[in-house]
Amino acid sequence: MPVLIACYYRSPLAAQQRLAIRDRYIEYILQHKESIAFAGAICDAQNQPTGMFVALKTDLGSDADDFIVGEPYNRASLFESVRIDRLMQFIPHSNESFLEEELQREKMRLGR
C-alpha cells in the first residue's frame, strides 16, 4: 500500500520561492524515481500551485519520513504543513477486476 505525502506551501510567496531551487527538487525526485508510484502538484482553481504530493511505493511510514526530511522544498521551510497517510489505490489496481469485485461485495453487503 503506497504512502502518500501531501505538502502545502506556507503562502503564495513560498510557492514562488520554490522556483529558485526547483532544479534541486527535480534532481531529488529523479534520485527517488524508482520508489515513487506517482507525484505532482496540488493547485487551486486558477491552476496556481498550493502544494505538492508524492506517493511512495512503500508500506513504511519511516520511508516517507526519510523522504520528506531530504526533500528540498521542505529543507527550505516552504511548507506550512506536511501530512503522511497510507493510500489505498483503486485505479490503477494490480487486480484489473478490483472495482467490479468491490461493487459485488457492496451489493451483497447491502442486500441488493
N, C-alpha and C positions, 0 to 999 in steps of 0.2 A: 504494500500500500504506500503510495508516494507521500512525501511530507511537503506540505505547501507552506511557503514563506511569503507573506504579504507585508509589504513595507509601504508606508505613506510618508510623503515629504512633509517637513515642518511647515512649509509655506510655498506659494508660487515662486518666491525668490530662491528657495532651496532647490526647487525643480530646475530653475535656470542655472544655478551654481553647479549642478551636476555636469553641465556641458564642459566645464573646464577640466574634468577628469574622466570624461566618458570613454576616452581611449583606454584608460586603466580598467574601467568597468568591463569593456568588451574583451580585453585581454583576459580578465578574470573569468568571465563566462566561457571563453574558449578553452581555458585551462580545465574547466569543470564540465565541459560539454558532454562527456560520456556519462556523467552522473545526473544530468538534467533531463527530465521527461519532457517538460515544456516550460517556457518562460515568456514574459512580455511586460508591457506597460499597463498600468491602470490609468485610465483617462476620464476626464469629466465630459459633460455634454458638448463642449466645444473642442474635444479631442486634445486637450492640454493635459500633459502628464501630472497625475497627482500621486503616483507611486509606481511600484513595480512588484512583480510576483515571480517566483521560481518554484517549480515542483521538482523536488529531488527524488530520484529512484532509490529510495531507502525506506526502511521501517524505523530507523533510529532517529529520534529527536536530537541526539548528540551530533549526528552528521549535519543536521540543519543548523545547530548552534555553531559548529565549527565553520560552516559555510558563511554564515552571516558575520561572524567575527572578522573574517578576512575580506568581506565584500567592501569594495572601495567607497561606495556611497555611504555605507554605514560607518566606515572608518572616518569619513569626513563629517560625521554627525549631521547628515542631511535628512535623516528620518525622524519624524515625530513619534512613530510607533512601528513596531515590528511584531508580527503575530505569526506563530508557527503552529500549524494544525496538521493532523493526518487527513489525507484526501482519499475518499472512496471514489475512484474514477469509474464512470459508467460508459463513456464514449470517448475515444475508442476503448474497448474492453478486450481482454485476451480471449474471452469466450464470445464469439460473434452473436450468439443467441441469448446473451445475458438479459437484455431488456424484455424480450419475449417471454423468457422463463420467469423473470421477476413479475411481469404482468399476470401470468397464470397463477403464481403464488399469491399475489394480492387478490385476485378474483376468488380463489379458493378461500382465502382468509376471510373475505367479506361475504362469502356465500353467494357469489354471482356467477 
